[in-house]
Amino acid sequence: MQTEKNYLRVNDQVEVIAGKDKGRVGKISKILANDHKAVVEKINIVKRHTKPSMANQEGGIIETEAAIHVSNLMLICEKCAGPVRIKKSMLEDGTKVRVCKKCGETIGD
């Protein structure tokens, strides 16, 4: 299986473009690279029914954030103030950066 490069990083501001939370904005807290998914704060909240255990004495229904596929997320450019597509380019010193396709501004590196 060929692995694709992921253009999203932890602490990026993203907007959900598909699914039950479409239009909502949040910050990425965790990236699951092998599954091409990301966990976004306060987005895709699911309920888990847990039994009482040593770690969780009470058990019950716990609300947690579930992972969402990166194809359903778009990066938000601070200058454009909206979701944008990005491209990668090289600076003169040889470092790779992410660049907004709308305004040409480098994004959070």
PAVEX-466703 format. One record per residue: residue number from 1; residue in one letter; chain; x, y, z of N, C-alpha, C in turn. Coordinates in steps of 0.001 Angstrom, whole numbers, plus 500000, padded with zeros to 6 digits. Example, Ala and Ser with C-alpha at 12.3 -4.5 7.8 and 13.67 -1.06 7.14 Angstrom:
2
(site 1; 'A'; 'A'; (513190; 494310; 507800); (512300; 495500; 507800); (513200; 496700; 507800))
(site 2; 'S'; 'A'; (512850; 497750; 507080); (513670; 498940; 507140); (512900; 500030; 507870))
This chain:
109
(site 1; 'M'; 'A'; (500833; 498821; 500000); (500000; 500000; 500000); (500884; 501252; 500000))
(site 2; 'Q'; 'A'; (500575; 502156; 499123); (501348; 503383; 499013); (500836; 504401; 500031))
(site 3; 'T'; 'A'; (501762; 504976; 500789); (501357; 505964; 501782); (501442; 507358; 501179))
(site 4; 'E'; 'A'; (500427; 508162; 501456); (500393; 509525; 500946); (500910; 510470; 502017))
(site 5; 'K'; 'A'; (501530; 511552; 501590); (502006; 512561; 502530); (500823; 513336; 503070))
(site 6; 'N'; 'A'; (500899; 513683; 504337); (499835; 514432; 504981); (500250; 515898; 505070))
(site 7; 'Y'; 'A'; (499383; 516803; 504677); (499711; 518225; 504683); (499268; 518910; 505965))
(site 8; 'L'; 'A'; (498579; 518191; 506853); (498111; 518768; 508109); (499094; 518467; 509233))
(site 9; 'R'; 'A'; (499145; 519359; 510215); (500025; 519185; 511372); (499265; 519501; 512645))
(site 10; 'V'; 'A'; (499807; 519060; 513772); (499194; 519340; 515068); (499170; 520859; 515290))
(site 11; 'N'; 'A'; (498107; 521346; 515901); (497842; 522771; 516183); (497436; 523573; 514957))
(site 12; 'D'; 'A'; (497184; 522936; 513815); (496649; 523642; 512649); (495169; 523926; 512870))
(site 13; 'Q'; 'A'; (494711; 525069; 512408); (493305; 525436; 512451); (492658; 524877; 511184))
(site 14; 'V'; 'A'; (491615; 524052; 511319); (490973; 523424; 510171); (489468; 523616; 510221))
(site 15; 'E'; 'A'; (488840; 523485; 509038); (487386; 523520; 508935); (486928; 522191; 508368))
(site 16; 'V'; 'A'; (485831; 521657; 508907); (485265; 520407; 508419); (484433; 520718; 507184))
(site 17; 'I'; 'A'; (484697; 520011; 506074); (483994; 520304; 504824); (482967; 519234; 504458))
(site 18; 'A'; 'A'; (482899; 518142; 505234); (481924; 517091; 504963); (481604; 516362; 506257))
(site 19; 'G'; 'A'; (480392; 515837; 506347); (479996; 515056; 507508); (479047; 515811; 508421))
(site 20; 'K'; 'A'; (478801; 515231; 509586); (477809; 515805; 510504); (478243; 517135; 511109))
(site 21; 'D'; 'A'; (479542; 517404; 511147); (480062; 518655; 511712); (480507; 519632; 510628))
(site 22; 'K'; 'A'; (479926; 519535; 509447); (480319; 520391; 508321); (480191; 521868; 508684))
(site 23; 'G'; 'A'; (481257; 522643; 508373); (481259; 524072; 508637); (481871; 524463; 509964))
(site 24; 'R'; 'A'; (482121; 523498; 510840); (482692; 523813; 512149); (484215; 523916; 512049))
(site 25; 'V'; 'A'; (484791; 524751; 512917); (486226; 525015; 512911); (486822; 524537; 514225))
(site 26; 'G'; 'A'; (488020; 523930; 514140); (488695; 523476; 515348); (490188; 523338; 515116))
(site 27; 'K'; 'A'; (490882; 522991; 516189); (492334; 522848; 516143); (492687; 521373; 516242))
(site 28; 'I'; 'A'; (493646; 520927; 515438); (494054; 519526; 515440); (494851; 519237; 516709))
(site 29; 'S'; 'A'; (494439; 518187; 517429); (495144; 517809; 518643); (495994; 516556; 518452))
(site 30; 'K'; 'A'; (495668; 515744; 517460); (496413; 514502; 517240); (496273; 514082; 515785))
(site 31; 'I'; 'A'; (497356; 513527; 515211); (497341; 513025; 513834); (497574; 511520; 513873))
(site 32; 'L'; 'A'; (496724; 510766; 513182); (496907; 509324; 513034); (497371; 509081; 511601))
(site 33; 'A'; 'A'; (498691; 509070; 511397); (499261; 509073; 510048); (498940; 507809; 509268))
(site 34; 'N'; 'A'; (498985; 506652; 509899); (498754; 505396; 509178); (497320; 505259; 508690))
(site 35; 'D'; 'A'; (496377; 505866; 509395); (494964; 505781; 509017); (494490; 506984; 508210))
(site 36; 'H'; 'A'; (495360; 507994; 507998); (495004; 509234; 507300); (493857; 509950; 508002))
(site 37; 'K'; 'A'; (493926; 509994; 509337); (492887; 510627; 510127); (493508; 511610; 511112))
(site 38; 'A'; 'A'; (492668; 512506; 511622); (493104; 513493; 512611); (492014; 513654; 513656))
(site 39; 'V'; 'A'; (492433; 513959; 514891); (491494; 514244; 515971); (491467; 515762; 516140))
(site 40; 'V'; 'A'; (490275; 516344; 516018); (490106; 517788; 516094); (489337; 518113; 517373))
(site 41; 'E'; 'A'; (489804; 519139; 518097); (489177; 519509; 519370); (487719; 519915; 519179))
(site 42; 'K'; 'A'; (486843; 519333; 519987); (485400; 519628; 520022); (484681; 519339; 518709))
(site 43; 'I'; 'A'; (485242; 518456; 517884); (484613; 518063; 516624); (484455; 516539; 516629))
(site 44; 'N'; 'A'; (483370; 516032; 516047); (483106; 514594; 515929); (483047; 513943; 517311))
(site 45; 'I'; 'A'; (482220; 514489; 518176); (482042; 513959; 519523); (481181; 512697; 519458))
(site 46; 'V'; 'A'; (481674; 511601; 520070); (480940; 510340; 520116); (480779; 509916; 521568))
(site 47; 'K'; 'A'; (479779; 509080; 521821); (479536; 508579; 523170); (480019; 507142; 523265))
(site 48; 'R'; 'A'; (480783; 506847; 524317); (481295; 505507; 524563); (480682; 504988; 525859))
(site 49; 'H'; 'A'; (480132; 503787; 525799); (479579; 503156; 526990); (480674; 502296; 527605))
(site 50; 'T'; 'A'; (481047; 502588; 528847); (482146; 501870; 529480); (481679; 501189; 530756))
(site 51; 'K'; 'A'; (482253; 500015; 530997); (481999; 499301; 532238); (482897; 499856; 533331))
(site 52; 'P'; 'A'; (482502; 499701; 534579); (483404; 500095; 535659); (484667; 499244; 535648))
(site 53; 'S'; 'A'; (485810; 499893; 535849); (487089; 499187; 535868); (487986; 499857; 536903))
(site 54; 'M'; 'A'; (489211; 499380; 537008); (490142; 499982; 537959); (490475; 501421; 537555))
(site 55; 'A'; 'A'; (490596; 501680; 536248); (490926; 503019; 535776); (489725; 503964; 535903))
(site 56; 'N'; 'A'; (488548; 503456; 535573); (487320; 504258; 535634); (486357; 503569; 536589))
(site 57; 'Q'; 'A'; (486308; 504019; 537838); (485539; 503343; 538882); (484033; 503364; 538612))
(site 58; 'E'; 'A'; (483527; 504453; 538029); (482092; 504595; 537867); (481566; 503990; 536579))
(site 59; 'G'; 'A'; (482331; 504043; 535496); (481800; 503583; 534221); (480790; 504583; 533695))
(site 60; 'G'; 'A'; (479875; 504139; 532844); (478831; 505013; 532332); (479108; 505464; 530907))
(site 61; 'I'; 'A'; (478456; 506526; 530507); (478569; 507042; 529147); (479573; 508192; 529143))
(site 62; 'I'; 'A'; (480610; 508061; 528337); (481676; 509061; 528255); (481700; 509647; 526847))
(site 63; 'E'; 'A'; (481729; 510974; 526757); (481822; 511628; 525453); (483281; 511900; 525129))
(site 64; 'T'; 'A'; (483735; 511453; 523942); (485116; 511656; 523509); (485138; 512158; 522079))
(site 65; 'E'; 'A'; (486299; 512660; 521658); (486477; 513108; 520285); (486981; 511931; 519456))
(site 66; 'A'; 'A'; (486312; 511653; 518352); (486729; 510576; 517463); (487519; 511168; 516302))
(site 67; 'A'; 'A'; (488318; 510329; 515661); (489129; 510772; 514531); (488242; 511013; 513316))
(site 68; 'I'; 'A'; (488677; 511936; 512476); (487965; 512251; 511229); (488981; 512187; 510096))
(site 69; 'H'; 'A'; (488551; 511704; 508943); (489468; 511535; 507818); (489966; 512888; 507314))
(site 70; 'V'; 'A'; (491253; 512952; 506938); (491840; 514235; 506539); (491239; 514775; 505249))
(site 71; 'S'; 'A'; (490601; 513933; 504443); (489967; 514426; 503220); (488743; 515279; 503536))
(site 72; 'N'; 'A'; (488230; 515178; 504764); (487078; 515968; 505186); (487472; 517249; 505903))
(site 73; 'L'; 'A'; (488764; 517574; 505904); (489270; 518763; 506581); (489978; 519673; 505588))
(site 74; 'M'; 'A'; (489843; 520984; 505790); (490591; 521963; 504995); (491307; 522913; 505934))
(site 75; 'L'; 'A'; (492554; 523198; 505613); (493374; 524100; 506407); (492864; 525533; 506265))
(site 76; 'I'; 'A'; (492931; 526301; 507358); (492488; 527692; 507333); (493707; 528594; 507308))
(site 77; 'C'; 'A'; (493733; 529509; 506335); (494803; 530500; 506215); (494436; 531698; 507086))
(site 78; 'E'; 'A'; (495398; 532176; 507893); (495122; 533315; 508764); (494890; 534593; 507966))
(site 79; 'K'; 'A'; (495613; 534767; 506870); (495485; 535990; 506069); (494174; 536002; 505276))
(site 80; 'C'; 'A'; (493835; 534878; 504658); (492594; 534788; 503874); (491365; 534651; 504775))
(site 81; 'A'; 'A'; (491566; 534162; 506007); (490494; 533942; 506983); (489445; 532973; 506465))
(site 82; 'G'; 'A'; (489885; 531941; 505789); (488969; 530925; 505305); (489712; 529672; 504896))
(site 83; 'P'; 'A'; (488962; 528604; 504578); (489603; 527360; 504167); (490247; 527502; 502789))
(site 84; 'V'; 'A'; (491460; 526989; 502656); (492206; 527127; 501407); (492905; 525819; 501059))
(site 85; 'R'; 'A'; (493232; 525690; 499777); (494109; 524608; 499347); (495535; 525099; 499507))
(site 86; 'I'; 'A'; (496457; 524165; 499653); (497842; 524569; 499831); (498726; 523868; 498821))
(site 87; 'K'; 'A'; (499901; 524438; 498629); (500936; 523798; 497820); (502227; 523846; 498621))
(site 88; 'K'; 'A'; (503157; 523000; 498260); (504446; 522993; 498942); (505480; 523628; 498035))
(site 89; 'S'; 'A'; (506366; 524398; 498626); (507432; 525010; 497844); (508691; 525063; 498690))
(site 90; 'M'; 'A'; (509807; 525345; 498038); (511106; 525402; 498709); (511534; 526856; 498829))
(site 91; 'L'; 'A'; (512097; 527201; 499972); (512687; 528521; 500159); (514125; 528503; 499638))
(site 92; 'E'; 'A'; (514760; 529678; 499617); (516122; 529772; 499113); (517104; 528940; 499937))
(site 93; 'D'; 'A'; (516845; 528831; 501255); (517756; 528070; 502109); (517495; 526568; 502078))
(site 94; 'G'; 'A'; (516517; 526110; 501292); (516276; 524684; 501103); (515204; 524085; 501997))
(site 95; 'T'; 'A'; (514537; 524894; 502804); (513482; 524356; 503666); (512158; 524312; 502911))
(site 96; 'K'; 'A'; (511382; 523256; 503177); (510077; 523111; 502554); (509041; 523837; 503398))
(site 97; 'V'; 'A'; (508149; 524570; 502753); (507085; 525283; 503449); (505755; 525028; 502756))
(site 98; 'R'; 'A'; (504660; 525231; 503513); (503319; 525152; 502949); (502886; 526558; 502572))
(site 99; 'V'; 'A'; (502308; 526703; 501381); (501944; 528016; 500858); (500462; 528001; 500481))
(site 100; 'C'; 'A'; (499750; 529067; 500858); (498341; 529227; 500505); (498223; 529481; 499012))
(site 101; 'K'; 'A'; (497300; 528780; 498339); (497127; 528983; 496902); (496362; 530255; 496573))
(site 102; 'K'; 'A'; (495605; 530818; 497525); (494863; 532041; 497273); (495768; 533283; 497354))
(site 103; 'C'; 'A'; (496479; 533413; 498483); (497223; 534648; 498717); (498730; 534490; 498603))
(site 104; 'G'; 'A'; (499231; 533263; 498567); (500665; 533041; 498443); (501431; 533157; 499755))
(site 105; 'E'; 'A'; (500727; 533290; 500876); (501354; 533416; 502192); (501799; 532050; 502709))
(site 106; 'T'; 'A'; (502962; 531994; 503378); (503387; 530743; 503988); (502519; 530471; 505217))
(site 107; 'I'; 'A'; (502241; 529189; 505448); (501313; 528815; 506508); (502066; 528149; 507655))
(site 108; 'G'; 'A'; (501928; 528738; 508855); (502362; 528242; 510146); (503516; 527280; 510226))
(site 109; 'D'; 'A'; (504721; 527725; 509980); (505887; 526846; 510142); (506870; 527418; 511110))
